[in-house]
């Protein structure tokens, strides 16, 4: 797990903080990718995010790692929480009968619990997930849209400010190193003096 965190941190460090683009375009790309990541369109979110970033003239490279906030391992908790929020907004009551929800979803036994992770590369799993999303269209889309918009706005301003601050500090460090760097001069050793030869 620590290796995954390290790779993710290095990816964000290279693609976000050191991206060759303006802070506004990078932050806009992050916001777009975050919003799309929460939409129930897992499987095509990368294409949608990059397309929207191109239309908005945002940085497209930052979309790729961020849009995978939702993936086969996080889909159920993320979309489940968004559905819960959407149901709470529409009905004022986020609760529900778990047995009724399970019957409505028609969850196969092999997809219940952690066993679902062994089927993420099967077409039948994605068909089931897509069908489950359609069964909760209104609540799911509403909750995903609300969470996506809020997260996108927060990350836009937060990442823009963070990138500007990071770049200013990096330039300040470079300036300090330039000022305190000692001038190195190559000093050639003096040639040894020879004693004059006197004839006897």
C-alpha atoms as an extended CHARMM CRD file, in Angstrom:
* protein
*
       200  EXT
         1         1  UNK       CA              0.0000000000        0.0000000000        0.0000000000  PROA      1               0.0000000000
         2         2  UNK       CA              2.8760000000        2.3700000000        0.7650000000  PROA      2               0.0000000000
         3         3  UNK       CA              4.2440000000        1.7330000000       -2.7450000000  PROA      3               0.0000000000
         4         4  UNK       CA              0.9040000000        2.7350000000       -4.2960000000  PROA      4               0.0000000000
         5         5  UNK       CA              0.7990000000        5.9100000000       -2.2120000000  PROA      5               0.0000000000
         6         6  UNK       CA              4.3610000000        6.7240000000       -3.2570000000  PROA      6               0.0000000000
         7         7  UNK       CA              3.5720000000        6.2270000000       -6.9370000000  PROA      7               0.0000000000
         8         8  UNK       CA              0.4060000000        8.3410000000       -6.6450000000  PROA      8               0.0000000000
         9         9  UNK       CA              2.3320000000       11.0990000000       -4.8360000000  PROA      9               0.0000000000
        10        10  UNK       CA              5.0740000000       11.0870000000       -7.4590000000  PROA      10              0.0000000000
        11        11  UNK       CA              2.4810000000       11.1680000000      -10.2380000000  PROA      11              0.0000000000
        12        12  UNK       CA              0.7050000000       14.1640000000       -8.7370000000  PROA      12              0.0000000000
        13        13  UNK       CA              4.0520000000       15.8420000000       -8.0320000000  PROA      13              0.0000000000
        14        14  UNK       CA              5.1770000000       15.5510000000      -11.6520000000  PROA      14              0.0000000000
        15        15  UNK       CA              1.8730000000       16.1770000000      -13.4250000000  PROA      15              0.0000000000
        16        16  UNK       CA              0.4460000000       18.8730000000      -11.1840000000  PROA      16              0.0000000000
        17        17  UNK       CA              3.1560000000       20.8350000000       -9.4020000000  PROA      17              0.0000000000
        18        18  UNK       CA              5.6600000000       20.5950000000      -12.2430000000  PROA      18              0.0000000000
        19        19  UNK       CA              3.2440000000       20.7400000000      -15.1700000000  PROA      19              0.0000000000
        20        20  UNK       CA              4.3670000000       23.1720000000      -17.8400000000  PROA      20              0.0000000000
        21        21  UNK       CA              1.2070000000       25.2660000000      -17.7490000000  PROA      21              0.0000000000
        22        22  UNK       CA             -0.4130000000       28.1570000000      -15.9050000000  PROA      22              0.0000000000
        23        23  UNK       CA             -1.8660000000       27.5410000000      -12.4140000000  PROA      23              0.0000000000
        24        24  UNK       CA             -5.3240000000       28.4790000000      -13.6780000000  PROA      24              0.0000000000
        25        25  UNK       CA             -5.3020000000       25.9170000000      -16.5180000000  PROA      25              0.0000000000
        26        26  UNK       CA             -3.9350000000       23.1970000000      -14.2410000000  PROA      26              0.0000000000
        27        27  UNK       CA             -6.5090000000       23.9370000000      -11.5280000000  PROA      27              0.0000000000
        28        28  UNK       CA             -9.2960000000       23.9820000000      -14.1260000000  PROA      28              0.0000000000
        29        29  UNK       CA             -8.1770000000       20.5630000000      -15.3720000000  PROA      29              0.0000000000
        30        30  UNK       CA             -8.2120000000       19.2410000000      -11.8040000000  PROA      30              0.0000000000
        31        31  UNK       CA            -11.7180000000       20.6250000000      -11.2410000000  PROA      31              0.0000000000
        32        32  UNK       CA            -13.0630000000       19.1020000000      -14.4560000000  PROA      32              0.0000000000
        33        33  UNK       CA            -11.4970000000       15.7160000000      -13.7160000000  PROA      33              0.0000000000
        34        34  UNK       CA            -12.8720000000       15.7530000000      -10.1690000000  PROA      34              0.0000000000
        35        35  UNK       CA            -16.3950000000       16.5680000000      -11.3120000000  PROA      35              0.0000000000
        36        36  UNK       CA            -16.3450000000       13.8610000000      -14.0000000000  PROA      36              0.0000000000
        37        37  UNK       CA            -14.8300000000       11.3450000000      -11.5760000000  PROA      37              0.0000000000
        38        38  UNK       CA            -17.9390000000       11.4560000000       -9.4130000000  PROA      38              0.0000000000
        39        39  UNK       CA            -20.3940000000       11.0180000000      -12.2940000000  PROA      39              0.0000000000
        40        40  UNK       CA            -21.7610000000        7.4720000000      -12.6960000000  PROA      40              0.0000000000
        41        41  UNK       CA            -20.0060000000        6.9460000000      -16.0420000000  PROA      41              0.0000000000
        42        42  UNK       CA            -17.1400000000        4.7670000000      -14.8660000000  PROA      42              0.0000000000
        43        43  UNK       CA            -15.3370000000        3.2760000000      -17.8410000000  PROA      43              0.0000000000
        44        44  UNK       CA            -15.5820000000        6.3490000000      -20.0600000000  PROA      44              0.0000000000
        45        45  UNK       CA            -14.7330000000        9.0480000000      -17.5130000000  PROA      45              0.0000000000
        46        46  UNK       CA            -11.2360000000        9.5720000000      -18.9120000000  PROA      46              0.0000000000
        47        47  UNK       CA            -12.5260000000       10.2830000000      -22.4130000000  PROA      47              0.0000000000
        48        48  UNK       CA            -15.2110000000       12.6300000000      -21.0760000000  PROA      48              0.0000000000
        49        49  UNK       CA            -12.7930000000       14.5090000000      -18.7970000000  PROA      49              0.0000000000
        50        50  UNK       CA            -10.1290000000       14.9870000000      -21.4790000000  PROA      50              0.0000000000
        51        51  UNK       CA            -12.7730000000       16.1400000000      -23.9770000000  PROA      51              0.0000000000
        52        52  UNK       CA            -14.2200000000       18.6850000000      -21.5610000000  PROA      52              0.0000000000
        53        53  UNK       CA            -10.7210000000       19.8730000000      -20.6600000000  PROA      53              0.0000000000
        54        54  UNK       CA             -9.9300000000       20.4090000000      -24.3340000000  PROA      54              0.0000000000
        55        55  UNK       CA            -13.1420000000       22.4000000000      -24.8220000000  PROA      55              0.0000000000
        56        56  UNK       CA            -12.4360000000       24.5340000000      -21.7300000000  PROA      56              0.0000000000
        57        57  UNK       CA             -8.7470000000       24.8900000000      -22.7020000000  PROA      57              0.0000000000
        58        58  UNK       CA             -7.7110000000       23.3630000000      -19.4090000000  PROA      58              0.0000000000
        59        59  UNK       CA             -4.7060000000       21.1460000000      -18.7890000000  PROA      59              0.0000000000
        60        60  UNK       CA             -5.5850000000       17.6710000000      -20.0800000000  PROA      60              0.0000000000
        61        61  UNK       CA             -2.6470000000       15.7740000000      -18.5740000000  PROA      61              0.0000000000
        62        62  UNK       CA             -3.7810000000       16.2970000000      -14.9790000000  PROA      62              0.0000000000
        63        63  UNK       CA             -7.1870000000       14.7830000000      -15.7720000000  PROA      63              0.0000000000
        64        64  UNK       CA             -5.8690000000       11.2680000000      -16.2600000000  PROA      64              0.0000000000
        65        65  UNK       CA             -4.6890000000       10.3950000000      -12.7260000000  PROA      65              0.0000000000
        66        66  UNK       CA             -7.3780000000       12.3890000000      -10.9050000000  PROA      66              0.0000000000
        67        67  UNK       CA            -10.3610000000       11.0560000000      -12.8480000000  PROA      67              0.0000000000
        68        68  UNK       CA             -9.6360000000        7.5710000000      -11.5160000000  PROA      68              0.0000000000
        69        69  UNK       CA            -10.8480000000        8.5390000000       -8.0570000000  PROA      69              0.0000000000
        70        70  UNK       CA            -13.6620000000        6.2040000000       -9.0260000000  PROA      70              0.0000000000
        71        71  UNK       CA            -12.3960000000        2.7900000000      -10.0570000000  PROA      71              0.0000000000
        72        72  UNK       CA            -13.5690000000       -0.7940000000       -9.5860000000  PROA      72              0.0000000000
        73        73  UNK       CA            -12.3000000000       -0.7570000000       -5.9990000000  PROA      73              0.0000000000
        74        74  UNK       CA            -13.9910000000        2.5110000000       -4.9550000000  PROA      74              0.0000000000
        75        75  UNK       CA            -17.1370000000        2.4090000000       -7.1270000000  PROA      75              0.0000000000
        76        76  UNK       CA            -19.5380000000        0.9490000000       -4.5810000000  PROA      76              0.0000000000
        77        77  UNK       CA            -18.6400000000        3.1860000000       -1.6100000000  PROA      77              0.0000000000
        78        78  UNK       CA            -18.4300000000        6.3380000000       -3.7610000000  PROA      78              0.0000000000
        79        79  UNK       CA            -21.6130000000        5.7690000000       -5.7510000000  PROA      79              0.0000000000
        80        80  UNK       CA            -23.4060000000        4.3830000000       -2.7080000000  PROA      80              0.0000000000
        81        81  UNK       CA            -22.6420000000        7.5340000000       -0.7390000000  PROA      81              0.0000000000
        82        82  UNK       CA            -23.7380000000        9.7160000000       -3.6500000000  PROA      82              0.0000000000
        83        83  UNK       CA            -26.9860000000        7.7730000000       -3.9720000000  PROA      83              0.0000000000
        84        84  UNK       CA            -27.5620000000        8.1680000000       -0.2220000000  PROA      84              0.0000000000
        85        85  UNK       CA            -27.1130000000       11.9320000000       -0.5560000000  PROA      85              0.0000000000
        86        86  UNK       CA            -29.3660000000       12.1470000000       -3.6130000000  PROA      86              0.0000000000
        87        87  UNK       CA            -32.1060000000       10.1980000000       -1.8570000000  PROA      87              0.0000000000
        88        88  UNK       CA            -31.7960000000       12.4640000000        1.1880000000  PROA      88              0.0000000000
        89        89  UNK       CA            -32.1760000000       15.5560000000       -1.0180000000  PROA      89              0.0000000000
        90        90  UNK       CA            -35.1960000000       14.2110000000       -2.8960000000  PROA      90              0.0000000000
        91        91  UNK       CA            -37.1100000000       12.5370000000       -0.0830000000  PROA      91              0.0000000000
        92        92  UNK       CA            -35.6790000000       14.1200000000        3.0460000000  PROA      92              0.0000000000
        93        93  UNK       CA            -34.9780000000       10.6250000000        4.3320000000  PROA      93              0.0000000000
        94        94  UNK       CA            -31.6730000000        8.9660000000        3.4270000000  PROA      94              0.0000000000
        95        95  UNK       CA            -32.6760000000        5.6850000000        4.9870000000  PROA      95              0.0000000000
        96        96  UNK       CA            -33.9380000000        2.6490000000        3.1800000000  PROA      96              0.0000000000
        97        97  UNK       CA            -34.6540000000       -1.0120000000        3.6700000000  PROA      97              0.0000000000
        98        98  UNK       CA            -31.3550000000       -2.8140000000        2.9560000000  PROA      98              0.0000000000
        99        99  UNK       CA            -33.1970000000       -5.9770000000        1.9400000000  PROA      99              0.0000000000
       100       100  UNK       CA            -35.3730000000       -4.0140000000       -0.4890000000  PROA      100             0.0000000000
       101       101  UNK       CA            -32.3430000000       -2.3000000000       -1.9470000000  PROA      101             0.0000000000
       102       102  UNK       CA            -30.5880000000       -5.6310000000       -2.4170000000  PROA      102             0.0000000000
       103       103  UNK       CA            -33.6640000000       -7.0580000000       -4.1640000000  PROA      103             0.0000000000
       104       104  UNK       CA            -33.8870000000       -3.9900000000       -6.3970000000  PROA      104             0.0000000000
       105       105  UNK       CA            -30.2380000000       -4.3110000000       -7.3260000000  PROA      105             0.0000000000
       106       106  UNK       CA            -30.5090000000       -8.1040000000       -7.6920000000  PROA      106             0.0000000000
       107       107  UNK       CA            -26.9270000000       -8.5120000000       -6.4840000000  PROA      107             0.0000000000
       108       108  UNK       CA            -25.5630000000      -11.9360000000       -7.4640000000  PROA      108             0.0000000000
       109       109  UNK       CA            -23.9010000000      -13.8420000000       -4.5830000000  PROA      109             0.0000000000
       110       110  UNK       CA            -20.4840000000      -13.6870000000       -6.2820000000  PROA      110             0.0000000000
       111       111  UNK       CA            -20.6480000000       -9.8640000000       -6.3430000000  PROA      111             0.0000000000
       112       112  UNK       CA            -21.4990000000       -9.4330000000       -2.6760000000  PROA      112             0.0000000000
       113       113  UNK       CA            -18.8050000000       -8.3670000000       -0.2430000000  PROA      113             0.0000000000
       114       114  UNK       CA            -15.1490000000       -8.4370000000       -1.1850000000  PROA      114             0.0000000000
       115       115  UNK       CA            -15.7900000000      -11.2020000000       -3.7150000000  PROA      115             0.0000000000
       116       116  UNK       CA            -16.7170000000       -8.5830000000       -6.2940000000  PROA      116             0.0000000000
       117       117  UNK       CA            -13.0620000000       -7.5970000000       -6.6900000000  PROA      117             0.0000000000
       118       118  UNK       CA            -12.2720000000      -10.9400000000       -8.3150000000  PROA      118             0.0000000000
       119       119  UNK       CA            -14.7010000000      -10.1390000000      -11.1540000000  PROA      119             0.0000000000
       120       120  UNK       CA            -13.7070000000       -6.5860000000      -12.0860000000  PROA      120             0.0000000000
       121       121  UNK       CA            -12.1710000000       -7.7160000000      -15.3740000000  PROA      121             0.0000000000
       122       122  UNK       CA            -15.2810000000       -9.5810000000      -16.5020000000  PROA      122             0.0000000000
       123       123  UNK       CA            -17.8380000000       -8.0610000000      -18.8770000000  PROA      123             0.0000000000
       124       124  UNK       CA            -20.7270000000       -9.4350000000      -16.8070000000  PROA      124             0.0000000000
       125       125  UNK       CA            -19.5940000000       -7.4240000000      -13.7760000000  PROA      125             0.0000000000
       126       126  UNK       CA            -19.6390000000       -4.1610000000      -15.7360000000  PROA      126             0.0000000000
       127       127  UNK       CA            -23.0360000000       -5.0260000000      -17.2030000000  PROA      127             0.0000000000
       128       128  UNK       CA            -24.3830000000       -5.5760000000      -13.6910000000  PROA      128             0.0000000000
       129       129  UNK       CA            -22.8450000000       -2.3180000000      -12.4390000000  PROA      129             0.0000000000
       130       130  UNK       CA            -24.3180000000       -0.3620000000      -15.3650000000  PROA      130             0.0000000000
       131       131  UNK       CA            -27.7610000000       -1.8880000000      -14.7560000000  PROA      131             0.0000000000
       132       132  UNK       CA            -27.5310000000       -1.0870000000      -11.0480000000  PROA      132             0.0000000000
       133       133  UNK       CA            -26.7650000000        2.5480000000      -11.8510000000  PROA      133             0.0000000000
       134       134  UNK       CA            -29.8230000000        2.7480000000      -14.1170000000  PROA      134             0.0000000000
       135       135  UNK       CA            -32.0180000000        1.4470000000      -11.2980000000  PROA      135             0.0000000000
       136       136  UNK       CA            -31.1140000000        4.5010000000       -9.2100000000  PROA      136             0.0000000000
       137       137  UNK       CA            -30.8970000000        7.0720000000      -11.9870000000  PROA      137             0.0000000000
       138       138  UNK       CA            -32.4090000000       10.1490000000      -10.3160000000  PROA      138             0.0000000000
       139       139  UNK       CA            -31.0100000000        9.7340000000       -6.8020000000  PROA      139             0.0000000000
       140       140  UNK       CA            -27.6100000000        8.6050000000       -8.0550000000  PROA      140             0.0000000000
       141       141  UNK       CA            -27.1120000000       11.3430000000      -10.6330000000  PROA      141             0.0000000000
       142       142  UNK       CA            -28.3260000000       14.0430000000       -8.2760000000  PROA      142             0.0000000000
       143       143  UNK       CA            -26.0200000000       12.9560000000       -5.4820000000  PROA      143             0.0000000000
       144       144  UNK       CA            -23.0600000000       12.5210000000       -7.8420000000  PROA      144             0.0000000000
       145       145  UNK       CA            -23.6330000000       15.9550000000       -9.3890000000  PROA      145             0.0000000000
       146       146  UNK       CA            -23.8050000000       17.6710000000       -5.9840000000  PROA      146             0.0000000000
       147       147  UNK       CA            -20.6860000000       15.9500000000       -4.6580000000  PROA      147             0.0000000000
       148       148  UNK       CA            -18.8280000000       16.4890000000       -7.9310000000  PROA      148             0.0000000000
       149       149  UNK       CA            -19.6280000000       20.2170000000       -8.0970000000  PROA      149             0.0000000000
       150       150  UNK       CA            -18.6750000000       20.8690000000       -4.4760000000  PROA      150             0.0000000000
       151       151  UNK       CA            -15.4430000000       18.8630000000       -4.7590000000  PROA      151             0.0000000000
       152       152  UNK       CA            -14.5460000000       20.5200000000       -8.0770000000  PROA      152             0.0000000000
       153       153  UNK       CA            -15.0090000000       24.0470000000       -6.7090000000  PROA      153             0.0000000000
       154       154  UNK       CA            -13.0040000000       23.3050000000       -3.5640000000  PROA      154             0.0000000000
       155       155  UNK       CA            -10.1670000000       21.6430000000       -5.4860000000  PROA      155             0.0000000000
       156       156  UNK       CA            -10.0540000000       24.3760000000       -8.1300000000  PROA      156             0.0000000000
       157       157  UNK       CA             -9.3670000000       27.1440000000       -5.6390000000  PROA      157             0.0000000000
       158       158  UNK       CA             -7.2780000000       24.9360000000       -3.3530000000  PROA      158             0.0000000000
       159       159  UNK       CA             -5.0530000000       23.5300000000       -6.1000000000  PROA      159             0.0000000000
       160       160  UNK       CA             -4.6610000000       26.9070000000       -7.8170000000  PROA      160             0.0000000000
       161       161  UNK       CA             -3.5380000000       28.5040000000       -4.5770000000  PROA      161             0.0000000000
       162       162  UNK       CA             -1.3040000000       25.5430000000       -3.7650000000  PROA      162             0.0000000000
       163       163  UNK       CA              0.4220000000       25.5920000000       -7.1520000000  PROA      163             0.0000000000
       164       164  UNK       CA              1.0440000000       29.3460000000       -6.9720000000  PROA      164             0.0000000000
       165       165  UNK       CA              2.4490000000       29.0470000000       -3.4380000000  PROA      165             0.0000000000
       166       166  UNK       CA              4.6460000000       26.0790000000       -4.3670000000  PROA      166             0.0000000000
       167       167  UNK       CA              6.0880000000       27.8400000000       -7.4130000000  PROA      167             0.0000000000
       168       168  UNK       CA              6.8040000000       31.0330000000       -5.4770000000  PROA      168             0.0000000000
       169       169  UNK       CA              8.6240000000       29.0880000000       -2.7720000000  PROA      169             0.0000000000
       170       170  UNK       CA             10.5800000000       27.1580000000       -5.3730000000  PROA      170             0.0000000000
       171       171  UNK       CA             11.6720000000       30.3830000000       -7.0650000000  PROA      171             0.0000000000
       172       172  UNK       CA             12.6230000000       31.8530000000       -3.6840000000  PROA      172             0.0000000000
       173       173  UNK       CA             14.7560000000       28.8050000000       -2.9030000000  PROA      173             0.0000000000
       174       174  UNK       CA             16.4780000000       29.0970000000       -6.2600000000  PROA      174             0.0000000000
       175       175  UNK       CA             17.1570000000       32.7820000000       -5.6270000000  PROA      175             0.0000000000
       176       176  UNK       CA             18.6310000000       32.0590000000       -2.1860000000  PROA      176             0.0000000000
       177       177  UNK       CA             20.8730000000       29.3330000000       -3.5690000000  PROA      177             0.0000000000
       178       178  UNK       CA             22.1120000000       31.7210000000       -6.2350000000  PROA      178             0.0000000000
       179       179  UNK       CA             22.9420000000       34.4040000000       -3.6630000000  PROA      179             0.0000000000
       180       180  UNK       CA             24.7670000000       32.1850000000       -1.1840000000  PROA      180             0.0000000000
       181       181  UNK       CA             26.5630000000       30.0420000000       -3.7210000000  PROA      181             0.0000000000
       182       182  UNK       CA             30.2970000000       30.7930000000       -3.3230000000  PROA      182             0.0000000000
       183       183  UNK       CA             32.2430000000       31.7250000000       -6.3780000000  PROA      183             0.0000000000
       184       184  UNK       CA             34.5980000000       28.9350000000       -7.1960000000  PROA      184             0.0000000000
       185       185  UNK       CA             37.8050000000       29.8960000000       -8.9000000000  PROA      185             0.0000000000
       186       186  UNK       CA             40.4310000000       27.5340000000      -10.0990000000  PROA      186             0.0000000000
       187       187  UNK       CA             43.7340000000       28.4810000000       -8.5470000000  PROA      187             0.0000000000
       188       188  UNK       CA             46.7400000000       27.0400000000      -10.2490000000  PROA      188             0.0000000000
       189       189  UNK       CA             49.5810000000       26.1320000000       -7.9590000000  PROA      189             0.0000000000
       190       190  UNK       CA             52.6580000000       28.2530000000       -8.4100000000  PROA      190             0.0000000000
       191       191  UNK       CA             55.4080000000       26.6460000000      -10.3570000000  PROA      191             0.0000000000
       192       192  UNK       CA             58.2650000000       25.4990000000       -8.1160000000  PROA      192             0.0000000000
       193       193  UNK       CA             61.2620000000       27.8160000000       -8.1940000000  PROA      193             0.0000000000
       194       194  UNK       CA             64.5530000000       26.3030000000       -9.0660000000  PROA      194             0.0000000000
       195       195  UNK       CA             67.7340000000       27.2440000000       -7.4250000000  PROA      195             0.0000000000
       196       196  UNK       CA             70.1180000000       28.7540000000       -9.9300000000  PROA      196             0.0000000000
       197       197  UNK       CA             72.8330000000       26.3990000000      -10.9760000000  PROA      197             0.0000000000
       198       198  UNK       CA             76.2980000000       27.7830000000      -10.2150000000  PROA      198             0.0000000000
       199       199  UNK       CA             79.2940000000       26.3800000000      -11.9310000000  PROA      199             0.0000000000
       200       200  UNK       CA             82.1000000000       25.2710000000       -9.6730000000  PROA      200             0.0000000000
